[in-house]
Amino acid sequence: MNLAIIGTGYVGLTTGTCFAEVGHNVICVDNNAAKVESLRRGQIPIYEPDLEDLILSNVSAGRLSFTTSMAEAVAACDIIFIAVPTPPNEDGSVDLSYMEAVSHEIADCLRPEYGYRVVVDKSTVPVSTGTKVSQVIYRYAYEGVEVDVVSNPEFLREGSAVADLLHPDRIVIGADSQRAMDMMKRVYQPFNAPILEVDLHSAELIKHAANSFLALKISYINAVSAVCEKAGADVELVAQGIGMDKRISRNFLNAGLGYGGSCFPKDVKGFINISEQLGTPMEILREVERINASQLERFLNRVREKLWVLRNKKVAVWGLAFKQNTDDVRESVAIKLIRRLCDEGAHVTAYDPKASETAAAVLKGYKVDIVDDMYDCVADAEVLIVATEWKQFAVADLVRVRELMKLPILFDGRNIIHGENAIHAGFEYHSVGRRSLYPQA
Ligand SMILES: NC(=O)c1ccc[n+]([C@@H]2O[C@H](COP(=O)([O-])OP(=O)(O)OC[C@H]3O[C@@H](n4cnc5c(N)ncnc54)[C@H](O)[C@@H]3O)[C@@H](O)[C@H]2O)c1
């Protein structure tokens, strides 16, 4: 099938590439001309495991191309996916101006002679957005165009997006027209995954409800971690014990510095906002947000307790991305942590395997040294903080790290370092929801 993807970011680029990989002809559209140019040159603007090879092979097979021209894509493609940003407004509501602009542009490009078209919302949006997209298209398009709007929320996780797209747990299609539903099922037929067919509004709500539930699970174990710290229990053992119950599962029960990223914070806010607008407030999600914010504060208090005054202290931070295997720093807790440390006068040196450039852009104005080597990062540091769960931090040579640092203090904000290894290397080891460990005298 001929598919257009409007918005060639983390979601649009990986989705378009995976559609091409299973045999569809895909045109990716973006209004960022520099991005389109670099993609045409074979330079991939984001880091996502396995993505680059797939893009290059599908471009050479002639199934994947990039353009700034919406008109070209709308003329050529039966199905037009929208994957543009839906960031939060100041008041927590979702900024739908990108969705509106793209709907309007699609309308301008549609012609009755093209025949039937399906417009698919892949961006994460509040319930009822699809109806508005449809209204905008019919308001501005030529008379006689025939369009249905469908919701097909995306559940990929950055860092494993290609695998998630090629082998999804489920595909949700929300359509109020059988014709549109049948076309969408043809798109996904090669993926061999369970398809849940629902109405438009339910599909939109599934995405907000799913992400909010995952955020809730993270905040739940983080709240438990605070109790563990006071009670002298071990949150990792508690999570294991809870997670062995199949009804609960161990996934997303990782205590740490809290959730970040471009999705959970904004989607929780978006769900709170739309539920309030509908007169059925999801109060529970306010508590999820409160716990998430307090997790970083509690952690910072413990660092302060250890170092007393942060001014002029040399702090090494491992991790800048909001999670491992990505260069994305949007709403990254590591970035928030670094800003707080800088505000208090600490001298911060940071390292991340993939996110140095993206982090430097959001840390402009902060005095942070971002270095290219995780061992250079710790030289002369008085404390090392692990802020992102990259695997290479978990298997670091801690004896070497200890030798390079001025003081042997390690704060593990992601509980990824083996505490026994840390104390054998001579560190005092502080983690989340567990007792601190000290080297034997
Ligand atoms: N990133 C994720 O992990 C993830 C997962 C699931 C769902 N989502 C949702 O998918 C949507 C997109 O997220 P993202 O992370 O890919 O965003 P992104 O910022 O990485 O990419 C969006 C792209 O849209 C382009 N764009 C904006 N306006 C445009 C226009 N008028 N015409 C053409 N292109 C335009 C931008 O230039 C950018 O390249 C959001 O609603 C997000 O909530 C994201």
The ligand as a Tripos MOL2 file, in Angstrom:
@<TRIPOS>MOLECULE
LIG
   44    48     1     0     0
SMALL
NO_CHARGES

@<TRIPOS>ATOM
      1 N1          8.4640    9.5950   21.2990 N.am      1 LIG1
      2 C1          7.7940    8.5610   21.7470 C.2       1 LIG1
      3 O1          8.3150    7.6740   22.4300 O.2       1 LIG1
      4 C2          6.3200    8.4460   21.4420 C.ar      1 LIG1
      5 C3          5.6900    7.1960   21.5960 C.ar      1 LIG1
      6 C4          4.3400    7.0910   21.3040 C.ar      1 LIG1
      7 C5          3.6300    8.2120   20.8790 C.ar      1 LIG1
      8 N2          4.2580    9.4210   20.7520 N.ar      1 LIG1
      9 C6          3.4890   10.5640   20.2650 C.3       1 LIG1
     10 O2          3.7860   10.7470   18.8710 O.3       1 LIG1
     11 C7          3.7470   12.1510   18.5510 C.3       1 LIG1
     12 C8          5.0630   12.5580   17.9090 C.3       1 LIG1
     13 O3          6.0910   12.3890   18.8680 O.3       1 LIG1
     14 P1          7.6410   12.3860   18.4680 P.3       1 LIG1
     15 O4          8.3900   12.0230   19.6920 O.co2     1 LIG1
     16 O5          7.8320   11.6010   17.2220 O.co2     1 LIG1
     17 O6          7.8480   13.9360   18.1300 O.3       1 LIG1
     18 P2          9.0970   14.6080   17.4030 P.3       1 LIG1
     19 O7          9.1660   15.9930   17.9080 O.co2     1 LIG1
     20 O8         10.2990   13.7170   17.5130 O.co2     1 LIG1
     21 O9          8.6970   14.6240   15.8590 O.3       1 LIG1
     22 C9          7.6620   15.4010   15.3170 C.3       1 LIG1
     23 C10         8.0290   15.7940   13.8890 C.3       1 LIG1
     24 O10         6.8970   16.4790   13.3220 O.3       1 LIG1
     25 C11         7.3880   17.4980   12.4760 C.3       1 LIG1
     26 N3          6.3310   18.4570   12.1940 N.ar      1 LIG1
     27 C12         5.7730   19.3770   13.0180 C.ar      1 LIG1
     28 N4          4.8100   20.0720   12.3430 N.ar      1 LIG1
     29 C13         4.7650   19.5750   11.0900 C.ar      1 LIG1
     30 C14         3.9880   19.8860    9.9300 C.ar      1 LIG1
     31 N5          3.0630   20.8420    9.9480 N.pl3     1 LIG1
     32 N6          4.2320   19.1870    8.7980 N.ar      1 LIG1
     33 C15         5.1800   18.2180    8.7680 C.ar      1 LIG1
     34 N7          5.9370   17.8780    9.8340 N.ar      1 LIG1
     35 C16         5.7290   18.5520   10.9760 C.ar      1 LIG1
     36 C17         8.5830   18.0510   13.2630 C.3       1 LIG1
     37 O11         9.4640   18.7750   12.4240 O.3       1 LIG1
     38 C18         9.2050   16.7620   13.8100 C.3       1 LIG1
     39 O12        10.1810   16.2520   12.9400 O.3       1 LIG1
     40 C19         3.4120   12.8710   19.8390 C.3       1 LIG1
     41 O13         2.0190   13.0580   19.9170 O.3       1 LIG1
     42 C20         3.8470   11.8790   20.9120 C.3       1 LIG1
     43 O14         3.1400   12.0490   22.1170 O.3       1 LIG1
     44 C21         5.5920    9.5490   21.0120 C.ar      1 LIG1
@<TRIPOS>BOND
     1     1     2 1
     2     2     3 2
     3     2     4 1
     4     4     5 ar
     5     4    44 ar
     6     5     6 ar
     7     6     7 ar
     8     7     8 ar
     9     8     9 1
    10     8    44 ar
    11     9    10 1
    12     9    42 1
    13    10    11 1
    14    11    12 1
    15    11    40 1
    16    12    13 1
    17    13    14 1
    18    14    15 2
    19    14    16 1
    20    14    17 1
    21    17    18 1
    22    18    19 2
    23    18    20 1
    24    18    21 1
    25    21    22 1
    26    22    23 1
    27    23    24 1
    28    23    38 1
    29    24    25 1
    30    25    26 1
    31    25    36 1
    32    26    27 ar
    33    26    35 ar
    34    27    28 ar
    35    28    29 ar
    36    29    30 ar
    37    29    35 ar
    38    30    31 1
    39    30    32 ar
    40    32    33 ar
    41    33    34 ar
    42    34    35 ar
    43    36    37 1
    44    36    38 1
    45    38    39 1
    46    40    41 1
    47    40    42 1
    48    42    43 1
@<TRIPOS>SUBSTRUCTURE
     1 LIG1         1 GROUP 0 **** ****
